[in-house]
Amino acid sequence: MKRQVLTYLQTWKDSSDRKPLIIRGARQVGKTWLMKEFGRQAYEQVAYVNLESNAIARSLFAADFDIQRIISGIQIDTGVVINAQNTLLIIDEIQEFPTAITALKYFQENAPQYHIVCAGSLLGVALSRNTSFPVGKVDFLDLYPLNFYEFLDAVQQTSLKELLVQENWELIQTFAPKYTELLRSYYYIGGMPEAVLAYSKRQDFMEVRAIQKRILLAYEQDFSKHAPNDIVPRIRMLWNSIPAQLAKENKKFIYGIIRQGARAKDYELALAWLVDCGLVKQIFNVSKPAVPLKAYENFGAFKLFMVDVGLLGAMTDLDARTLLEGNAIFQEFKGALTEQYVAQQLITRSDLSIYYWSPQNARAEIDFLVQLAGEIIPIEVKVEENLQAKSLRVYYDKFQPKIAVRTSMSDYRRESWLENIPLYAILGFHR
């Protein structure tokens, strides 16, 4: 399985001012595999410790922050003689022992020669619990489910992926039916590595759904095991409301959909917990489409997307046949899957700031507004081959952006004010 972030990891390794690296991401997005695969590819040896399952490893961080003592203890525990030049030290599930997070500061200050990569399934939650965090002493990498390009690699369609990377629109149009078929499969399978790997081996949609249901169950168990008891019911209610939120024509998050009379303050902690553990992503409204978009965030209005489009389908028990054959009964929810898909692709790009825009007292809404290299680009998402772009035209007439993007199942085309990018190519737009 190819992950695009392996390129970033190699750059991190070669950097002269490298710091200990913390990989953040939801459970089962492939953090442990990524660290071990990076070690296999880029180092002569790997010293791996897991602070959830290894009590000896936890004890090494309990006494003090003597780096040489910790290194010696890890060498004895793993049987690997740690050479700073050719060994990758992996500390997995680091959130299980917050003192180990604090220790990263001393590795950076007193022993920067060591190559250290850490990860944890609920790391964001741990960091919000008054952990003594080594601010400025670590690097971060966010890991998400496989995007569509990575999915194409995983299902042995690398040649089709390369056409997208090269933006060879003539050949892309020739193979449009194949891209459409693969995209529908991705809507069902999603990007969770275990599900993608199972499908690439056996093309069994029932096996994929069983894996997705198991992942969803693990998330539910995390709610009970790790979240404060008083907010667990609210976490569940908020989490289970997401499909209904996305099925609305206006996908702004409405607390009243969770339960009648619900207010933001009742669910703030539940929402923060889901965000911190990487299960949901908030995309905020902006009051003004200007650089920098962050200066115009409206924290009271946001859309909420799940970590993975396949898991969204699994939550609603959407069957493969309905999705792959385009059943008419399914058309309304297809909008939810399509916008979730686009959000999921855009989020994997570290060069984008992602928001949405809707004017007050108006029906026009721009599904996504992204900031890229100092430019504000509006993106309107359309299901299937819908070529209408009324909201986009309203926005264009008002703000005159250099380019406006509509993404749909239609072929690539460039008009005087509009660029239509196929949904299966939206990941690479304006790279």
C-alpha positions in Angstrom: 0.0 0.0 0.0 1.4 3.4 -1.0 0.8 6.4 1.2 1.7 9.9 -0.1 2.9 11.0 3.3 5.9 8.7 3.0 7.5 11.4 0.9 7.0 13.9 3.7 8.5 11.4 6.2 11.6 11.1 4.0 11.9 14.9 3.9 11.6 14.9 7.7 14.4 12.4 8.0 16.7 14.4 5.8 16.0 17.7 7.6 18.9 19.3 9.5 16.5 20.8 12.1 14.4 17.6 12.5 12.4 17.3 15.7 10.6 14.3 17.2 7.6 13.7 15.0 4.0 13.1 16.3 1.6 11.5 13.9 -2.0 12.4 14.6 -5.1 10.6 13.2 -8.2 8.6 14.1 -8.0 5.0 15.1 -7.3 2.6 12.3 -6.2 5.1 9.7 -2.9 3.3 9.4 -0.5 5.1 11.8 1.3 2.1 13.1 1.7 0.6 9.6 3.0 3.9 8.3 5.7 4.2 11.0 6.9 0.6 10.6 6.8 0.9 6.8 8.8 4.1 6.9 11.3 2.4 9.2 11.6 -0.5 6.8 12.1 1.7 3.8 14.4 4.4 5.2 16.4 2.9 8.1 18.6 -0.1 8.7 16.7 -1.0 11.9 13.6 -0.1 13.9 13.1 0.0 17.7 9.4 -0.2 18.4 7.7 0.2 21.7 3.9 0.3 22.4 3.0 2.2 25.6 -0.5 0.7 25.8 0.7 -2.9 25.9 4.2 -2.7 27.3 4.4 -1.9 31.0 8.3 -2.0 30.9 8.3 0.7 28.3 5.9 2.9 30.3 8.1 2.6 33.4 11.1 3.9 31.4 9.4 7.3 31.2 8.2 7.3 34.8 11.3 8.2 36.8 12.9 11.2 35.1 13.9 12.5 31.7 17.5 11.0 31.6 17.6 10.4 27.8 20.5 8.0 27.9 18.8 5.9 30.6 15.6 5.8 28.5 17.5 4.8 25.4 19.4 2.1 27.3 16.1 0.7 28.6 14.5 0.6 25.2 17.6 -1.2 23.8 17.3 -3.9 26.5 13.5 -4.2 26.0 13.6 -4.4 22.2 16.9 -6.1 21.7 17.8 -3.4 19.2 21.1 -1.5 19.6 20.0 2.1 18.8 22.4 3.9 16.5 21.3 7.5 16.0 22.3 7.4 12.4 20.5 4.3 11.2 17.7 3.5 13.7 14.2 4.7 13.8 12.7 4.8 17.3 8.9 4.3 17.2 6.8 5.1 20.3 3.3 3.9 19.6 0.1 4.8 21.7 2.1 7.5 23.4 -1.0 9.1 24.8 -1.3 6.2 27.2 1.6 7.7 29.3 1.6 11.5 29.0 5.0 11.8 30.7 6.4 10.2 27.5 5.0 13.2 25.5 6.8 15.5 27.9 10.0 13.5 27.4 10.0 14.5 23.7 11.2 18.0 24.8 14.3 16.5 26.3 15.0 14.4 23.3 14.9 17.5 21.1 17.0 19.6 23.5 19.5 17.1 24.7 19.6 14.3 22.1 18.4 15.7 18.7 20.5 13.1 16.8 17.9 10.4 17.5 15.1 9.8 14.9 11.9 9.5 16.9 8.3 9.0 15.5 5.3 8.8 17.8 1.6 8.2 17.4 -1.6 7.5 19.3 -5.2 6.8 18.5 -6.6 9.3 21.0 -3.6 11.6 21.0 -5.7 14.7 20.5 -7.8 13.9 23.5 -4.7 13.3 25.7 -3.2 16.6 24.6 -6.3 18.5 25.7 -6.1 17.0 29.3 -3.5 19.4 30.8 -0.6 17.3 29.5 2.7 19.1 29.8 3.2 19.5 26.1 6.6 20.3 24.5 5.5 23.3 22.6 7.9 24.1 19.7 9.9 20.9 20.4 8.1 18.5 18.1 6.9 18.3 14.5 3.4 17.1 13.6 1.9 15.1 10.7 -1.8 14.5 10.3 -2.8 11.1 8.8 -6.2 10.5 7.2 -7.8 7.6 5.4 -6.6 6.8 1.9 -7.6 9.5 -0.6 -8.9 8.6 -4.0 -5.5 8.6 -5.7 -4.1 6.3 -3.0 -7.1 4.1 -3.4 -6.4 3.8 -7.1 -2.8 2.7 -6.3 -4.2 0.2 -3.8 -6.6 -1.4 -6.3 -3.9 -1.8 -9.0 -5.1 1.2 -11.0 -1.9 3.2 -10.9 -1.9 4.0 -14.6 -5.3 5.7 -14.2 -4.0 7.6 -11.2 -1.1 8.8 -13.2 -3.4 10.3 -15.9 -5.1 12.3 -13.2 -1.7 13.5 -11.8 -0.6 14.5 -15.3 -4.0 16.1 -16.0 -4.1 14.3 -19.4 -7.7 15.3 -19.9 -8.1 13.8 -23.4 -7.2 10.3 -22.1 -9.0 10.9 -18.8 -12.2 11.5 -20.9 -11.6 8.3 -22.8 -11.6 6.3 -19.5 -14.3 8.4 -17.8 -16.7 5.3 -17.4 -13.9 3.5 -15.6 -13.2 6.4 -13.3 -16.9 6.7 -12.5 -17.1 3.0 -11.6 -14.0 3.3 -9.4 -15.3 6.4 -7.7 -18.7 4.8 -6.9 -16.7 1.9 -5.4 -14.7 4.4 -3.3 -17.9 5.9 -2.0 -18.8 2.5 -0.6 -15.3 1.2 0.4 -13.9 4.5 1.6 -10.3 4.9 2.6 -9.8 3.0 5.8 -6.7 0.9 5.1 -8.1 -2.5 6.3 -11.2 -2.1 4.2 -9.3 -1.0 1.1 -6.8 -3.9 1.5 -9.5 -6.5 1.9 -11.2 -5.2 -1.2 -8.0 -5.1 -3.3 -7.5 -8.8 -2.5 -11.0 -10.3 -2.8 -13.4 -7.6 -4.2 -15.9 -8.7 -1.6 -18.2 -5.8 -0.6 -19.8 -7.8 2.2 -16.3 -8.3 3.8 -15.7 -4.6 3.4 -19.0 -3.7 5.2 -18.1 -6.2 8.0 -14.8 -4.4 8.5 -16.5 -1.0 8.5 -19.0 -2.1 11.1 -16.2 -3.4 13.3 -14.4 -0.1 13.1 -17.6 1.8 14.0 -18.0 -0.5 17.0 -14.4 0.2 18.1 -15.2 3.9 17.9 -18.3 3.4 20.0 -16.3 1.5 22.6 -13.8 4.3 22.7 -16.6 6.6 23.7 -17.3 4.6 26.8 -13.7 3.7 27.6 -12.0 7.0 27.2 -14.5 9.9 27.3 -15.8 11.4 30.6 -18.9 9.5 31.7 -21.1 12.5 31.8 -20.7 13.3 28.1 -20.7 9.8 26.6 -24.5 9.8 25.8 -24.1 13.2 24.1 -21.1 12.0 22.1 -23.2 9.1 20.8 -26.2 11.3 20.0 -24.1 13.8 18.1 -22.1 11.1 16.3 -25.3 9.3 15.2 -26.8 12.5 13.9 -24.1 13.2 11.3 -25.8 11.3 8.4 -29.0 13.2 9.0 -27.1 16.5 9.1 -25.4 15.8 5.8 -28.6 14.6 4.1 -30.1 18.1 4.4 -29.9 20.4 1.4 -28.3 23.0 3.7 -25.6 21.0 5.4 -24.9 23.6 8.2 -24.8 21.7 11.5 -28.1 22.1 13.4 -28.1 21.1 17.0 -31.8 20.6 17.0 -31.4 17.6 14.7 -29.6 15.8 17.6 -32.7 16.1 19.7 -35.5 18.7 20.0 -34.4 21.8 22.0 -30.7 20.9 21.9 -28.4 23.9 22.3 -24.7 24.4 21.4 -23.5 24.7 25.0 -25.0 21.2 25.8 -22.9 19.5 23.2 -19.7 21.6 23.1 -17.6 19.1 25.1 -19.0 16.1 23.1 -18.1 17.9 19.8 -14.7 18.8 21.1 -14.0 15.2 22.0 -15.0 13.9 18.6 -12.8 16.6 16.9 -9.8 15.9 19.2 -9.8 12.1 18.4 -10.0 12.8 14.7 -13.5 11.3 14.0 -15.1 14.4 12.7 -13.8 17.5 10.9 -15.4 21.0 11.3 -15.4 23.2 8.3 -16.4 26.7 9.3 -18.3 29.4 7.5 -16.5 32.6 6.7 -18.3 36.0 6.8 -16.1 37.4 4.0 -14.2 35.6 1.2 -10.9 37.4 1.7 -7.3 36.6 2.5 -6.7 35.2 5.1 -9.9 33.2 5.4 -9.1 32.4 9.0 -9.5 36.0 10.0 -13.2 35.8 8.9 -14.2 32.5 10.6 -17.7 32.3 11.9 -17.4 29.8 14.8 -21.2 29.7 15.2 -21.8 28.2 11.8 -20.0 25.0 10.5 -20.5 21.8 8.6 -19.4 18.6 10.2 -17.9 15.8 8.2 -17.0 12.2 9.2 -13.5 10.8 9.0 -14.4 8.6 6.1 -17.0 8.3 3.3 -17.2 4.5 3.6 -18.0 4.7 7.3 -20.7 7.2 6.5 -22.3 4.7 4.2 -21.9 1.9 6.8 -23.6 4.0 9.4 -26.7 4.3 7.2 -26.5 0.6 6.0 -26.3 1.8 2.4 -25.9 -1.4 0.3 -23.4 -1.7 -2.5 -26.0 -2.5 -5.2 -28.0 0.7 -4.5 -24.8 2.8 -4.7 -23.1 1.1 -7.6 -26.2 1.0 -9.8 -27.4 4.5 -8.9 -30.8 3.6 -7.6 -33.3 6.5 -7.9 -34.4 6.0 -4.3 -30.8 6.9 -3.3 -30.4 10.2 -5.2 -31.1 12.4 -2.2 -28.5 10.9 0.1 -26.0 10.8 -2.8 -25.5 14.5 -2.3 -24.3 13.8 1.3 -21.9 11.2 0.1 -20.6 13.4 -2.6 -19.9 16.4 -0.4 -18.3 14.1 2.3 -16.1 12.7 -0.5 -15.0 16.1 -1.7 -14.3 17.3 1.9 -12.3 14.2 2.6 -10.1 14.8 -0.5 -9.5 18.4 0.2 -8.6 17.8 3.9 -5.7 15.6 2.9 -4.0 18.5 1.2 -1.8 20.4 3.6 -1.6 23.4 1.2 -5.3 24.3 1.5 -7.3 26.2 4.1 -10.9 25.0 3.8 -14.1 26.8 4.7 -17.5 27.5 3.1 -19.5 30.6 2.4 -23.1 31.6 2.4 -24.4 35.2 2.4 -26.9 36.3 5.1 -30.6 36.1 4.1 -29.7 34.4 0.8 -30.1 30.8 -0.6 -26.8 30.8 -2.5 -24.1 28.8 -0.8 -20.6 27.9 -1.9 -19.9 24.4 -0.7 -16.2 24.9 -0.2 -14.0 28.0 -0.2 -10.3 27.2 -0.2 -7.3 29.4 0.2 -4.4 28.3 -2.0 -1.2 30.2 -2.5 -2.8 33.5 -1.6 -5.9 33.0 -3.8 -9.5 32.3 -2.7 -11.1 29.6 -4.9 -14.8 28.8 -4.6 -15.8 25.2 -5.2 -19.4 24.1 -5.9 -20.1 20.4 -5.7 -22.6 18.7 -8.0 -23.9 15.1 -8.0 -23.6 13.2 -11.2 -23.5 15.3 -14.4 -25.4 18.3 -13.1 -24.0 21.4 -14.9 -26.0 24.1 -13.1 -23.9 26.5 -11.0 -26.3 29.1 -9.8 -24.7 29.8 -6.5 -21.3 29.8 -8.1 -22.4 32.4 -10.6 -23.8 34.6 -7.8 -20.5 34.4 -6.0 -18.5 35.1 -9.2 -20.5 38.1 -10.1 -20.1 39.5 -6.6 -16.4 38.8 -6.0 -14.9 38.3 -9.4 -12.4 35.5 -8.4 -9.7 34.6 -10.9 -11.3 31.2 -11.3 -14.4 29.4 -10.0 -14.5 25.6 -9.8 -17.5 23.3 -10.3 -16.9 19.6 -9.6 -19.3 17.0 -11.0 -19.3 13.7 -13.0 -19.0 15.7 -16.2 -15.8 15.8 -18.2 -13.2 18.5 -17.7 -13.9 21.8 -19.4 -12.7 25.4 -19.1 -15.0 28.3 -19.7 -14.4 32.0 -19.5 -15.2 32.2 -15.8 -15.6 28.5 -14.7 -13.5 25.4 -14.6 -15.4 22.1 -14.4 -13.3 19.4 -12.8 -14.5 15.8 -12.6 -15.2 14.6 -9.1 -12.6 11.9 -9.5 -9.9 14.5 -10.2 -10.8 17.1 -7.6 -7.9 16.1 -5.3 -5.3 17.4 -7.7 -7.0 20.7 -8.7 -4.5 23.6 -9.2 -1.6 21.8 -7.8 
